[in-house]
Amino acid sequence: MNGPAVPGPTRLPYYGWIIVGVATLSYVLVFGTSMAAFGLFVHPVSAEFRLNRAQISTALIFISIGNAAVAPVLGWAADRFPARRIYLSCVVLFGLSMAILSASASLLIDAVVLGVMMPFGLLGAGSLTLSVLVARWFEAQRGRAMAIAGAGLYLGNILVTPLVGLVIQAAGWRLALLLIAAGVTALLGLFGLLIRDAASPGHAAAVHAHGSPAAGHASIRQIVSAPQFWLIGISAGLGFAIIQTVSVSLVTLGVETGLSIVQAASITSMIGGGSLAGALLLAIFADRIRRVHLLTGVLAAAALLNAALHFLADYQAIMAAAATLGIVSGILTPTVFTFVADRFGAASFGTARGLTIPLTAVIQAGVVSFGSTVFDRSGSYTAMFDAFAVALVLAAVMMFAVQFCRTTVAADRPAWPAS
């Protein structure tokens, strides 16, 4: 006589996707209320403190310098200390930054907050810590996971930034910052409770299929002495910097060709929409194409786009270029993060990623300065776009060369030969 049927083990959903959800929502809130919303604070803040545009733009300079200084330290810590602890600490710093800025009447205090506290909040509660965490939880599907999480960077522009604008209009910029400090900090704190550093024993099989294996931490010396670090950092830095510079230039170009302010603003919206579409598209095929080939192709496509930009003659052509630029950006950013994780290993990804941020900041400053100088001297965007096209071809060649570099650190080996 048979006994009662014993139910088989219940297969739980892989917890890594919860981590991806935390990363996506954190990106939405952190970047949607800070960097994406920066332009909304320019007019009221400059009016109250009687600042010109150049003076108030120094806030971005402080944040950029702070990011470059903080990133290597935070990346090193992310590889060695519990992610939840780092995340929650930086959530508190993000909230305190907003709260202090909302009450401050001192530009010196503002500079300290923007240059020190805010970078810890942006990176620790945003892209650096969480991308490290996603890399730890995924290997075979790492590209898809990074792409889905990266979509949060662009969703914030669409979903959160307009709400910030409404609050500023209704209650003023100081109360808006205070509400961000309270509301966003509370939500991010709840998200932080869901963070786990490693899979539980019940997910052992899932870790084998999805997660990253344990590996030794690479030293800073090992990373910076690897040719692949410089090839990836310089080529990706050129791509990021040129895309950002061209994004701003397209809006200016649109105004100079006779577009209305509303039409010019729609260019920015089109770039954001294209970036979101690019990230979602990447989630479909990210792990089916070798990442080095995908990045080479994306940089080459950006070069072709720049070569064609000075032929733009009407609103429709500019909007098509904006959409294409956005798609390129949406694919490039998460793929670079994933590629760095693959080449240096999830255990050393935070350190490697943190070290690329100062390199990218230097390249970005150089590209912006170069673009402005070329335009001022020639009075035209043609030479700038052509120079950017040449630089992107060089970046594509450098990225393609990464595959020939011998791996000098403990790299991950995805099931699909993505690297």
KELUMKOL-383664 format. One record per residue (C-alpha): x negated, y, z negated; residue number from 1. Coordinates in steps of 0.5 Angstrom, whole numbers, plus 500, padded with zeros to 3 digits. Each point is the difference from the previous one (the first is absolute). Layout:
<sites>
+-----+-----+-----+-----+
!   x !   y !   z !   k !
+-----+-----+-----+-----+
!   X !   Y !   Z ! NUM !
...
+-----+-----+-----+-----+
</sites>
This chain:
<sites>
+-----+-----+-----+-----+
!   x !   y !   z !   k !
+-----+-----+-----+-----+
! 500 ! 500 ! 500 !   1 !
! 497 ! 507 ! 502 !   2 !
! 499 ! 505 ! 495 !   3 !
! 503 ! 507 ! 501 !   4 !
! 496 ! 504 ! 506 !   5 !
! 494 ! 504 ! 498 !   6 !
! 500 ! 507 ! 504 !   7 !
! 494 ! 501 ! 503 !   8 !
! 496 ! 506 ! 499 !   9 !
! 502 ! 507 ! 502 !  10 !
! 496 ! 504 ! 504 !  11 !
! 500 ! 507 ! 498 !  12 !
! 499 ! 506 ! 504 !  13 !
! 492 ! 502 ! 501 !  14 !
! 499 ! 505 ! 495 !  15 !
! 495 ! 504 ! 505 !  16 !
! 506 ! 503 ! 503 !  17 !
! 502 ! 503 ! 494 !  18 !
! 494 ! 503 ! 499 !  19 !
! 501 ! 503 ! 508 !  20 !
! 506 ! 503 ! 498 !  21 !
! 497 ! 503 ! 494 !  22 !
! 495 ! 503 ! 504 !  23 !
! 505 ! 502 ! 506 !  24 !
! 504 ! 504 ! 494 !  25 !
! 494 ! 503 ! 497 !  26 !
! 498 ! 503 ! 506 !  27 !
! 506 ! 503 ! 502 !  28 !
! 501 ! 503 ! 493 !  29 !
! 493 ! 502 ! 499 !  30 !
! 498 ! 503 ! 507 !  31 !
! 507 ! 502 ! 502 !  32 !
! 500 ! 505 ! 494 !  33 !
! 493 ! 502 ! 500 !  34 !
! 496 ! 500 ! 507 !  35 !
! 506 ! 500 ! 505 !  36 !
! 503 ! 505 ! 496 !  37 !
! 495 ! 505 ! 499 !  38 !
! 502 ! 505 ! 506 !  39 !
! 507 ! 501 ! 496 !  40 !
! 496 ! 503 ! 494 !  41 !
! 495 ! 505 ! 504 !  42 !
! 505 ! 505 ! 501 !  43 !
! 503 ! 501 ! 493 !  44 !
! 493 ! 499 ! 496 !  45 !
! 497 ! 505 ! 505 !  46 !
! 505 ! 505 ! 499 !  47 !
! 500 ! 499 ! 492 !  48 !
! 492 ! 500 ! 500 !  49 !
! 499 ! 505 ! 505 !  50 !
! 496 ! 495 ! 504 !  51 !
! 499 ! 500 ! 508 !  52 !
! 500 ! 494 ! 504 !  53 !
! 492 ! 499 ! 500 !  54 !
! 500 ! 500 ! 492 !  55 !
! 506 ! 496 ! 499 !  56 !
! 497 ! 495 ! 505 !  57 !
! 494 ! 499 ! 495 !  58 !
! 505 ! 495 ! 496 !  59 !
! 499 ! 495 ! 505 !  60 !
! 493 ! 501 ! 500 !  61 !
! 499 ! 499 ! 493 !  62 !
! 505 ! 493 ! 501 !  63 !
! 495 ! 498 ! 505 !  64 !
! 494 ! 501 ! 496 !  65 !
! 503 ! 497 ! 494 !  66 !
! 502 ! 494 ! 504 !  67 !
! 493 ! 499 ! 503 !  68 !
! 497 ! 500 ! 493 !  69 !
! 505 ! 496 ! 497 !  70 !
! 501 ! 495 ! 505 !  71 !
! 493 ! 496 ! 499 !  72 !
! 501 ! 500 ! 492 !  73 !
! 508 ! 498 ! 501 !  74 !
! 498 ! 494 ! 505 !  75 !
! 495 ! 497 ! 496 !  76 !
! 504 ! 500 ! 494 !  77 !
! 506 ! 497 ! 504 !  78 !
! 495 ! 494 ! 501 !  79 !
! 499 ! 499 ! 493 !  80 !
! 506 ! 502 ! 496 !  81 !
! 507 ! 498 ! 499 !  82 !
! 504 ! 503 ! 506 !  83 !
! 506 ! 502 ! 496 !  84 !
! 496 ! 504 ! 495 !  85 !
! 496 ! 504 ! 505 !  86 !
! 507 ! 501 ! 503 !  87 !
! 504 ! 502 ! 494 !  88 !
! 494 ! 505 ! 498 !  89 !
! 500 ! 503 ! 507 !  90 !
! 508 ! 501 ! 500 !  91 !
! 499 ! 504 ! 493 !  92 !
! 495 ! 504 ! 503 !  93 !
! 504 ! 501 ! 506 !  94 !
! 506 ! 502 ! 496 !  95 !
! 496 ! 505 ! 495 !  96 !
! 497 ! 503 ! 507 !  97 !
! 507 ! 502 ! 502 !  98 !
! 502 ! 502 ! 493 !  99 !
! 494 ! 505 ! 499 ! 100 !
! 500 ! 503 ! 507 ! 101 !
! 508 ! 501 ! 499 ! 102 !
! 498 ! 505 ! 493 ! 103 !
! 493 ! 502 ! 502 ! 104 !
! 499 ! 508 ! 501 ! 105 !
! 492 ! 499 ! 501 ! 106 !
! 497 ! 498 ! 507 ! 107 !
! 494 ! 497 ! 496 ! 108 !
! 504 ! 495 ! 497 ! 109 !
! 504 ! 499 ! 506 ! 110 !
! 493 ! 498 ! 504 ! 111 !
! 498 ! 496 ! 494 ! 112 !
! 506 ! 496 ! 501 ! 113 !
! 500 ! 499 ! 507 ! 114 !
! 493 ! 498 ! 500 ! 115 !
! 500 ! 495 ! 495 ! 116 !
! 506 ! 498 ! 497 ! 117 !
! 504 ! 500 ! 506 ! 118 !
! 495 ! 496 ! 504 ! 119 !
! 501 ! 494 ! 495 ! 120 !
! 507 ! 500 ! 500 ! 121 !
! 500 ! 500 ! 508 ! 122 !
! 495 ! 495 ! 501 ! 123 !
! 502 ! 496 ! 493 ! 124 !
! 507 ! 500 ! 501 ! 125 !
! 500 ! 500 ! 507 ! 126 !
! 496 ! 497 ! 506 ! 127 !
! 493 ! 498 ! 497 ! 128 !
! 503 ! 495 ! 494 ! 129 !
! 506 ! 498 ! 504 ! 130 !
! 496 ! 498 ! 506 ! 131 !
! 495 ! 496 ! 496 ! 132 !
! 506 ! 496 ! 496 ! 133 !
! 503 ! 499 ! 507 ! 134 !
! 493 ! 497 ! 503 ! 135 !
! 500 ! 495 ! 493 ! 136 !
! 506 ! 497 ! 501 ! 137 !
! 500 ! 499 ! 508 ! 138 !
! 495 ! 497 ! 505 ! 139 !
! 504 ! 496 ! 505 ! 140 !
! 505 ! 506 ! 501 ! 141 !
! 496 ! 505 ! 497 ! 142 !
! 501 ! 505 ! 506 ! 143 !
! 507 ! 499 ! 500 ! 144 !
! 500 ! 502 ! 493 ! 145 !
! 496 ! 506 ! 501 ! 146 !
! 504 ! 502 ! 505 ! 147 !
! 507 ! 500 ! 496 ! 148 !
! 497 ! 503 ! 494 ! 149 !
! 497 ! 506 ! 505 ! 150 !
! 507 ! 501 ! 503 ! 151 !
! 501 ! 504 ! 493 ! 152 !
! 495 ! 505 ! 502 ! 153 !
! 505 ! 502 ! 505 ! 154 !
! 506 ! 499 ! 497 ! 155 !
! 499 ! 505 ! 495 ! 156 !
! 499 ! 505 ! 505 ! 157 !
! 507 ! 498 ! 502 ! 158 !
! 504 ! 499 ! 494 ! 159 !
! 497 ! 503 ! 494 ! 160 !
! 497 ! 507 ! 503 ! 161 !
! 506 ! 503 ! 502 ! 162 !
! 503 ! 499 ! 493 ! 163 !
! 494 ! 503 ! 497 ! 164 !
! 502 ! 506 ! 505 ! 165 !
! 507 ! 500 ! 498 ! 166 !
! 498 ! 501 ! 492 ! 167 !
! 495 ! 505 ! 502 ! 168 !
! 505 ! 504 ! 503 ! 169 !
! 505 ! 499 ! 495 ! 170 !
! 496 ! 500 ! 493 ! 171 !
! 493 ! 503 ! 502 ! 172 !
! 494 ! 497 ! 501 ! 173 !
! 498 ! 500 ! 493 ! 174 !
! 506 ! 496 ! 498 ! 175 !
! 499 ! 495 ! 506 ! 176 !
! 493 ! 498 ! 498 ! 177 !
! 503 ! 499 ! 493 ! 178 !
! 505 ! 496 ! 502 ! 179 !
! 495 ! 496 ! 505 ! 180 !
! 496 ! 499 ! 493 ! 181 !
! 505 ! 497 ! 496 ! 182 !
! 504 ! 496 ! 506 ! 183 !
! 495 ! 497 ! 504 ! 184 !
! 495 ! 498 ! 494 ! 185 !
! 506 ! 497 ! 497 ! 186 !
! 502 ! 496 ! 506 ! 187 !
! 492 ! 498 ! 501 ! 188 !
! 500 ! 498 ! 493 ! 189 !
! 505 ! 495 ! 501 ! 190 !
! 497 ! 497 ! 507 ! 191 !
! 493 ! 500 ! 496 ! 192 !
! 504 ! 494 ! 495 ! 193 !
! 500 ! 496 ! 506 ! 194 !
! 493 ! 500 ! 502 ! 195 !
! 496 ! 494 ! 499 ! 196 !
! 493 ! 499 ! 501 ! 197 !
! 500 ! 493 ! 503 ! 198 !
! 505 ! 494 ! 501 ! 199 !
! 503 ! 496 ! 495 ! 200 !
! 499 ! 493 ! 499 ! 201 !
! 507 ! 498 ! 503 ! 202 !
! 497 ! 504 ! 506 ! 203 !
! 494 ! 496 ! 501 ! 204 !
! 502 ! 497 ! 507 ! 205 !
! 502 ! 507 ! 502 ! 206 !
! 493 ! 503 ! 499 ! 207 !
! 497 ! 494 ! 504 ! 208 !
! 504 ! 502 ! 506 ! 209 !
! 501 ! 508 ! 499 ! 210 !
! 495 ! 502 ! 494 ! 211 !
! 493 ! 502 ! 500 ! 212 !
! 495 ! 495 ! 497 ! 213 !
! 495 ! 502 ! 495 ! 214 !
! 494 ! 503 ! 502 ! 215 !
! 494 ! 504 ! 497 ! 216 !
! 500 ! 507 ! 499 ! 217 !
! 495 ! 504 ! 505 ! 218 !
! 496 ! 505 ! 498 ! 219 !
! 500 ! 507 ! 502 ! 220 !
! 493 ! 499 ! 503 ! 221 !
! 502 ! 494 ! 504 ! 222 !
! 506 ! 504 ! 503 ! 223 !
! 497 ! 506 ! 502 ! 224 !
! 494 ! 496 ! 503 ! 225 !
! 504 ! 496 ! 505 ! 226 !
! 501 ! 503 ! 507 ! 227 !
! 507 ! 498 ! 500 ! 228 !
! 501 ! 505 ! 494 ! 229 !
! 498 ! 506 ! 505 ! 230 !
! 503 ! 497 ! 506 ! 231 !
! 507 ! 499 ! 497 ! 232 !
! 499 ! 507 ! 496 ! 233 !
! 498 ! 504 ! 505 ! 234 !
! 504 ! 498 ! 506 ! 235 !
! 506 ! 500 ! 496 ! 236 !
! 499 ! 506 ! 497 ! 237 !
! 499 ! 503 ! 507 ! 238 !
! 507 ! 497 ! 501 ! 239 !
! 503 ! 503 ! 494 ! 240 !
! 497 ! 507 ! 501 ! 241 !
! 502 ! 501 ! 507 ! 242 !
! 507 ! 497 ! 499 ! 243 !
! 501 ! 505 ! 495 ! 244 !
! 497 ! 506 ! 503 ! 245 !
! 504 ! 499 ! 507 ! 246 !
! 506 ! 499 ! 496 ! 247 !
! 500 ! 507 ! 497 ! 248 !
! 497 ! 502 ! 507 ! 249 !
! 506 ! 498 ! 504 ! 250 !
! 505 ! 504 ! 495 ! 251 !
! 496 ! 506 ! 502 ! 252 !
! 499 ! 498 ! 507 ! 253 !
! 508 ! 500 ! 500 ! 254 !
! 501 ! 507 ! 498 ! 255 !
! 495 ! 502 ! 505 ! 256 !
! 504 ! 497 ! 505 ! 257 !
! 506 ! 504 ! 498 ! 258 !
! 504 ! 495 ! 496 ! 259 !
! 504 ! 502 ! 494 ! 260 !
! 498 ! 499 ! 493 ! 261 !
! 506 ! 495 ! 500 ! 262 !
! 497 ! 496 ! 506 ! 263 !
! 493 ! 501 ! 497 ! 264 !
! 502 ! 497 ! 493 ! 265 !
! 503 ! 494 ! 504 ! 266 !
! 493 ! 498 ! 502 ! 267 !
! 498 ! 499 ! 493 ! 268 !
! 506 ! 496 ! 499 ! 269 !
! 499 ! 496 ! 506 ! 270 !
! 493 ! 498 ! 498 ! 271 !
! 502 ! 498 ! 493 ! 272 !
! 506 ! 496 ! 504 ! 273 !
! 495 ! 497 ! 505 ! 274 !
! 495 ! 498 ! 494 ! 275 !
! 506 ! 496 ! 496 ! 276 !
! 501 ! 496 ! 507 ! 277 !
! 493 ! 499 ! 501 ! 278 !
! 499 ! 497 ! 493 ! 279 !
! 507 ! 496 ! 500 ! 280 !
! 497 ! 497 ! 507 ! 281 !
! 494 ! 498 ! 497 ! 282 !
! 503 ! 496 ! 495 ! 283 !
! 503 ! 496 ! 506 ! 284 !
! 493 ! 498 ! 503 ! 285 !
! 495 ! 502 ! 495 ! 286 !
! 497 ! 493 ! 498 ! 287 !
! 501 ! 498 ! 508 ! 288 !
! 494 ! 504 ! 503 ! 289 !
! 493 ! 500 ! 497 ! 290 !
! 500 ! 507 ! 496 ! 291 !
! 493 ! 502 ! 504 ! 292 !
! 503 ! 500 ! 507 ! 293 !
! 507 ! 503 ! 497 ! 294 !
! 496 ! 506 ! 497 ! 295 !
! 495 ! 501 ! 506 ! 296 !
! 507 ! 500 ! 505 ! 297 !
! 503 ! 505 ! 495 ! 298 !
! 494 ! 505 ! 500 ! 299 !
! 499 ! 499 ! 508 ! 300 !
! 508 ! 502 ! 500 ! 301 !
! 499 ! 506 ! 496 ! 302 !
! 494 ! 502 ! 505 ! 303 !
! 504 ! 499 ! 506 ! 304 !
! 506 ! 504 ! 496 ! 305 !
! 495 ! 506 ! 499 ! 306 !
! 497 ! 500 ! 507 ! 307 !
! 508 ! 501 ! 502 ! 308 !
! 502 ! 505 ! 495 ! 309 !
! 497 ! 506 ! 504 ! 310 !
! 505 ! 498 ! 506 ! 311 !
! 506 ! 501 ! 495 ! 312 !
! 505 ! 505 ! 503 ! 313 !
! 507 ! 500 ! 497 ! 314 !
! 503 ! 498 ! 494 ! 315 !
! 502 ! 493 ! 502 ! 316 !
! 493 ! 498 ! 502 ! 317 !
! 497 ! 503 ! 493 ! 318 !
! 506 ! 496 ! 496 ! 319 !
! 497 ! 494 ! 504 ! 320 !
! 493 ! 501 ! 498 ! 321 !
! 502 ! 501 ! 493 ! 322 !
! 504 ! 494 ! 499 ! 323 !
! 494 ! 496 ! 503 ! 324 !
! 495 ! 504 ! 496 ! 325 !
! 505 ! 497 ! 494 ! 326 !
! 500 ! 493 ! 502 ! 327 !
! 492 ! 500 ! 501 ! 328 !
! 500 ! 503 ! 492 ! 329 !
! 505 ! 495 ! 498 ! 330 !
! 496 ! 494 ! 502 ! 331 !
! 493 ! 503 ! 499 ! 332 !
! 500 ! 501 ! 493 ! 333 !
! 503 ! 494 ! 497 ! 334 !
! 496 ! 496 ! 505 ! 335 !
! 493 ! 503 ! 497 ! 336 !
! 502 ! 499 ! 493 ! 337 !
! 501 ! 492 ! 502 ! 338 !
! 494 ! 500 ! 504 ! 339 !
! 496 ! 503 ! 494 ! 340 !
! 503 ! 494 ! 495 ! 341 !
! 498 ! 495 ! 505 ! 342 !
! 493 ! 502 ! 502 ! 343 !
! 498 ! 501 ! 492 ! 344 !
! 505 ! 495 ! 497 ! 345 !
! 506 ! 502 ! 495 ! 346 !
! 495 ! 500 ! 494 ! 347 !
! 496 ! 506 ! 503 ! 348 !
! 505 ! 503 ! 504 ! 349 !
! 502 ! 506 ! 495 ! 350 !
! 492 ! 502 ! 499 ! 351 !
! 499 ! 499 ! 508 ! 352 !
! 507 ! 504 ! 501 ! 353 !
! 498 ! 505 ! 495 ! 354 !
! 493 ! 502 ! 503 ! 355 !
! 503 ! 501 ! 507 ! 356 !
! 504 ! 506 ! 497 ! 357 !
! 495 ! 505 ! 499 ! 358 !
! 497 ! 498 ! 507 ! 359 !
! 507 ! 501 ! 503 ! 360 !
! 500 ! 507 ! 497 ! 361 !
! 494 ! 502 ! 503 ! 362 !
! 502 ! 498 ! 507 ! 363 !
! 506 ! 503 ! 499 ! 364 !
! 497 ! 507 ! 498 ! 365 !
! 495 ! 499 ! 506 ! 366 !
! 506 ! 499 ! 505 ! 367 !
! 505 ! 505 ! 497 ! 368 !
! 494 ! 505 ! 501 ! 369 !
! 498 ! 498 ! 506 ! 370 !
! 507 ! 500 ! 503 ! 371 !
! 501 ! 507 ! 497 ! 372 !
! 493 ! 503 ! 503 ! 373 !
! 501 ! 497 ! 507 ! 374 !
! 507 ! 503 ! 500 ! 375 !
! 498 ! 507 ! 498 ! 376 !
! 494 ! 500 ! 505 ! 377 !
! 504 ! 498 ! 506 ! 378 !
! 507 ! 502 ! 498 ! 379 !
! 502 ! 493 ! 503 ! 380 !
! 502 ! 493 ! 497 ! 381 !
! 497 ! 497 ! 506 ! 382 !
! 493 ! 499 ! 498 ! 383 !
! 502 ! 498 ! 493 ! 384 !
! 505 ! 495 ! 503 ! 385 !
! 494 ! 497 ! 505 ! 386 !
! 495 ! 500 ! 494 ! 387 !
! 505 ! 496 ! 496 ! 388 !
! 501 ! 495 ! 505 ! 389 !
! 492 ! 499 ! 501 ! 390 !
! 500 ! 499 ! 493 ! 391 !
! 505 ! 495 ! 499 ! 392 !
! 497 ! 496 ! 506 ! 393 !
! 494 ! 500 ! 496 ! 394 !
! 504 ! 498 ! 493 ! 395 !
! 503 ! 494 ! 504 ! 396 !
! 493 ! 498 ! 502 ! 397 !
! 498 ! 500 ! 493 ! 398 !
! 506 ! 496 ! 498 ! 399 !
! 499 ! 495 ! 505 ! 400 !
! 493 ! 499 ! 498 ! 401 !
! 502 ! 498 ! 493 ! 402 !
! 501 ! 493 ! 502 ! 403 !
! 493 ! 499 ! 501 ! 404 !
! 498 ! 502 ! 493 ! 405 !
! 498 ! 495 ! 496 ! 406 !
! 504 ! 500 ! 493 ! 407 !
! 495 ! 501 ! 495 ! 408 !
! 506 ! 500 ! 494 ! 409 !
! 505 ! 495 ! 498 ! 410 !
! 505 ! 501 ! 505 ! 411 !
! 507 ! 497 ! 501 ! 412 !
! 502 ! 495 ! 505 ! 413 !
! 507 ! 500 ! 502 ! 414 !
! 503 ! 494 ! 504 ! 415 !
! 501 ! 504 ! 506 ! 416 !
! 493 ! 503 ! 502 ! 417 !
! 503 ! 507 ! 499 ! 418 !
! 493 ! 503 ! 499 ! 419 !
+-----+-----+-----+-----+
</sites>
